């Protein structure tokens, strides 16, 4: 009771501009994404995130880094949309909510195709894209498409450099370790989206602190999330990037509730992500879960409903 009261008081002291609450949709039939996005937009959620995997190998090493078993929380039959196609679809179904991919396995793809897809979402959404990127963990997925698994983090960094040039809409050329091309142009231009890094290894955290506009937390306890934030804060000071705006998006374990959200807010985590429970199967029930959560929250967690 005392914890909840302290959290309530702390929430009251945080401005609406600082508190953000986003929704992650994962494992649902693709036809459910549009109605859920429209309702989250209407209710005042800050952002909506979709996941990414290109293929799911039927057999792979137990190397998923965010569960003790080493096995991910999906099976080969779990539906994954192409993130940029889906976000373009959601842009048409919404007016205000930010549209994110959490996180896109960047070095698995062709840099020009990614740049074009991201720019298209930016233009269609009016600049609402949040580009979460990660190096990836599944070697077998890279092998399946003929992409190199080694040095993927450094390759992803160069991809971001190339994409920034292409998004300018001006003639651009590049000569790097992995990508070299003569002057060319990609049109139309698009505002560079904020780049949120994923991953919890030391190179991933350093990359986020050095290059990122934010960090997208994987499944983690409150204590782990605070430890990651502390590590990134220290790295940003060491690297001299602490003056730049930075989003630290903490994922609240499912099922999220008023109590768990207030606990995270009291701990100083004010940019939060919730996931609609996957054991809720019907669309109407999923929308109702979202509405109930919104109704239970104190003022300041959500923007004014449209």
C-alpha positions in Angstrom: 0.0 0.0 0.0 2.8 2.4 0.9 4.6 1.5 -2.3 1.5 2.3 -4.4 1.0 5.6 -2.5 4.6 6.7 -3.1 4.3 5.7 -6.7 1.1 7.7 -7.1 2.8 10.8 -5.6 5.8 10.4 -7.9 3.5 10.0 -10.9 1.7 13.2 -9.9 5.1 15.0 -9.9 6.1 13.9 -13.4 5.0 16.0 -16.3 2.9 14.6 -19.0 5.8 15.4 -21.5 8.1 13.0 -19.6 5.7 10.0 -19.2 5.2 7.8 -22.2 3.4 4.5 -22.5 3.6 2.4 -25.7 2.1 -0.9 -26.8 3.8 -3.9 -28.3 1.7 -6.2 -30.6 3.2 -9.7 -31.1 2.0 -13.1 -32.1 -1.4 -12.0 -33.3 -3.1 -12.5 -36.7 -2.1 -9.7 -38.9 -5.7 -8.6 -39.5 -5.8 -7.5 -35.8 -3.0 -5.0 -36.0 -4.9 -2.2 -37.6 -7.9 -2.1 -35.2 -5.5 -2.4 -32.2 -3.4 0.5 -33.5 -6.4 2.6 -34.1 -7.7 2.0 -30.6 -4.3 2.7 -29.0 -4.1 5.9 -31.0 -7.6 6.9 -29.8 -6.8 6.1 -26.2 -3.6 8.3 -26.1 -0.8 5.7 -26.1 2.5 7.3 -27.2 3.7 4.5 -29.5 3.0 1.1 -31.0 5.8 -1.4 -31.7 5.8 -4.5 -33.9 8.5 -7.2 -33.8 10.8 -8.5 -36.6 12.1 -11.8 -37.8 12.5 -12.7 -41.4 12.3 -16.5 -41.1 12.2 -19.0 -38.2 14.5 -21.9 -38.7 12.9 -25.2 -37.6 16.1 -26.2 -35.8 18.7 -23.8 -34.2 21.0 -23.6 -31.3 19.5 -22.5 -28.0 21.1 -19.1 -28.2 18.3 -16.6 -27.5 19.9 -14.3 -24.9 16.9 -13.1 -23.0 15.6 -16.4 -21.5 17.4 -18.9 -19.4 16.3 -21.7 -21.6 17.9 -20.1 -24.7 14.7 -20.6 -26.6 12.7 -17.6 -27.9 9.1 -17.0 -27.0 7.8 -17.8 -30.5 7.6 -21.0 -32.6 7.9 -21.3 -36.4 4.2 -20.9 -36.8 4.1 -17.5 -35.0 3.0 -14.9 -37.5 5.5 -12.1 -38.2 4.6 -9.3 -40.6 7.2 -7.4 -42.7 7.7 -4.5 -40.3 7.7 -1.7 -42.8 4.7 -3.0 -44.8 2.8 -3.3 -41.5 3.8 0.1 -40.2 2.7 1.7 -43.5 -0.6 -0.1 -43.0 -0.8 1.2 -39.5 0.1 4.7 -40.6 -3.1 4.7 -42.6 -5.2 3.5 -39.6 -3.9 6.1 -37.1 -3.3 9.9 -36.8 -0.9 10.6 -34.0 0.7 7.5 -32.4 4.4 6.8 -33.1 5.1 3.7 -35.1 8.0 1.6 -34.1 9.8 -1.7 -34.9 11.3 -3.3 -31.9 13.8 -4.3 -33.1 14.6 -4.7 -36.8 17.5 -7.2 -37.5 19.3 -4.7 -39.7 22.5 -6.6 -40.9 20.2 -9.4 -42.2 19.0 -7.1 -45.0 20.0 -5.1 -48.0 20.9 -1.5 -47.0 19.2 0.1 -50.0 15.9 -1.8 -49.5 15.8 -0.9 -45.8 16.5 2.8 -46.5 13.7 2.9 -49.1 11.2 1.1 -46.9 11.9 3.2 -43.8 11.8 6.4 -45.9 8.4 5.3 -47.3 7.0 4.8 -43.8 8.3 8.2 -42.7 6.6 9.9 -45.6 3.3 8.1 -45.3 3.1 8.5 -41.5 4.2 12.2 -41.4 7.4 11.4 -39.7 6.1 9.0 -37.0 8.6 6.2 -37.5 10.7 4.9 -34.5 13.5 2.7 -36.0 14.5 0.1 -33.5 17.6 -1.8 -34.8 19.6 -4.7 -33.5 22.4 -7.0 -34.6 20.4 -10.2 -34.3 21.0 -13.3 -32.3 20.0 -16.2 -34.6 22.9 -17.4 -36.7 20.7 -19.8 -38.6 18.5 -17.0 -39.8 21.6 -15.3 -41.3 22.8 -18.5 -42.8 19.4 -19.1 -44.5 19.5 -15.8 -46.4 23.3 -15.9 -47.1 24.2 -13.0 -44.8 27.3 -12.9 -42.7 26.8 -13.4 -39.0 30.2 -12.3 -37.9 30.9 -8.6 -37.6 27.2 -7.9 -38.0 27.2 -5.1 -35.4 29.9 -3.1 -37.1 28.2 -3.8 -40.5 24.9 -2.5 -39.1 26.7 0.7 -38.0 27.9 1.3 -41.5 24.4 0.6 -42.8 23.0 3.4 -40.7 25.6 5.7 -42.1 24.7 4.8 -45.6 20.9 5.2 -44.9 21.4 8.6 -43.5 23.0 9.7 -46.7 20.2 8.2 -48.8 17.5 9.8 -46.7 18.8 13.2 -47.6 17.3 13.1 -51.0 20.5 14.5 -52.4 23.2 12.9 -54.6 25.3 10.7 -52.3 28.3 8.3 -52.5 30.0 6.1 -50.1 33.3 4.2 -49.7 33.4 2.1 -46.6 34.4 -1.3 -45.4 31.3 -3.1 -46.6 29.5 -0.7 -48.9 31.0 1.3 -51.8 28.9 3.0 -54.5 29.3 6.0 -56.9 27.1 9.1 -56.7 23.4 8.2 -56.7 20.1 9.5 -55.4 17.2 8.1 -53.5 13.9 10.1 -53.7 11.8 11.3 -52.1 13.8 12.6 -49.1 12.6 11.7 -45.6 13.3 13.0 -42.2 15.8 10.6 -40.5 13.8 8.6 -37.9 15.0 8.3 -34.4 17.2 5.2 -34.1 16.6 3.0 -31.0 19.2 0.3 -30.4 18.4 -3.1 -28.9 20.7 -5.7 -27.3 22.3 -6.1 -23.9 25.9 -7.0 -24.7 28.6 -4.5 -24.0 29.1 -3.7 -27.7 25.3 -3.2 -28.0 25.0 -0.9 -25.0 28.1 1.1 -26.2 26.6 1.4 -29.6 23.4 2.7 -28.2 25.2 5.3 -26.0 27.5 6.4 -28.9 25.1 6.5 -31.8 21.5 6.1 -30.6 18.5 8.3 -30.0 17.4 5.7 -27.5 17.5 2.0 -26.3 14.7 -0.5 -26.6 14.7 -2.9 -23.6 14.3 -6.6 -24.1 12.4 -8.7 -21.6 13.9 -7.8 -18.3 13.0 -7.4 -14.6 12.8 -4.0 -13.0 16.2 -4.5 -11.5 17.7 -5.5 -14.8 16.1 -2.6 -16.6 17.6 -0.2 -14.0 21.0 -1.8 -14.3 20.9 -1.4 -18.1 19.9 2.2 -17.8 22.7 2.9 -15.4 25.2 1.3 -17.7 24.0 3.3 -20.7 24.0 6.6 -18.6 27.6 5.9 -17.6 28.6 5.2 -21.1 27.0 8.3 -22.5 29.0 10.4 -19.9 32.2 8.6 -20.9 31.5 9.1 -24.6 30.4 12.7 -24.2 26.9 12.1 -25.6 24.9 12.7 -22.5 23.7 16.1 -23.8 21.7 14.5 -26.6 18.0 13.5 -26.2 17.7 9.8 -25.4 14.7 7.5 -24.9 15.1 4.6 -22.6 12.1 2.4 -23.3 11.6 -0.1 -20.5 9.4 -3.2 -21.2 7.0 -4.0 -18.3 6.6 -7.8 -17.9 3.3 -9.1 -19.0 0.6 -8.9 -17.9 1.0 -5.2 -17.2 -1.2 -3.7 -14.6 -1.7 -0.3 -12.9 0.4 -1.6 -10.0 3.3 -2.7 -12.1 3.3 0.5 -14.1 3.3 2.6 -11.0 6.2 0.6 -9.6 8.3 1.3 -12.7 7.4 5.0 -12.6 8.4 5.2 -8.9 11.7 3.7 -9.8 12.3 6.5 -12.3 11.5 4.6 -15.5 9.0 6.9 -17.3 9.1 5.6 -20.9 7.3 2.2 -20.7 6.2 -0.5 -23.0 3.3 -3.0 -22.4 2.3 -6.0 -24.4 -1.2 -7.2 -24.9 -1.3 -10.7 -23.4 -1.0 -13.3 -26.1 -3.4 -15.7 -24.4 -6.2 -13.3 -25.2 -7.4 -14.6 -28.5 -10.4 -12.6 -29.7 -9.9 -9.1 -31.2 -12.7 -7.6 -29.1 -11.1 -9.0 -25.9 -7.8 -7.6 -26.9 -9.3 -4.1 -27.5 -11.1 -4.4 -24.2 -7.9 -5.2 -22.4 -6.3 -2.1 -23.8 -9.3 0.0 -22.8 -9.4 -1.3 -19.2 -5.7 -0.6 -18.8 -6.1 2.9 -20.0 -9.1 3.5 -17.7 -7.1 2.3 -14.7 -4.1 4.6 -15.2 -3.6 7.9 -13.4 -3.5 11.2 -15.3 -0.2 11.7 -17.1 0.3 8.1 -18.4 -1.6 8.7 -21.6 -2.1 11.7 -23.8 -5.6 13.2 -24.0 -7.8 10.8 -25.9 -8.7 12.0 -29.4 
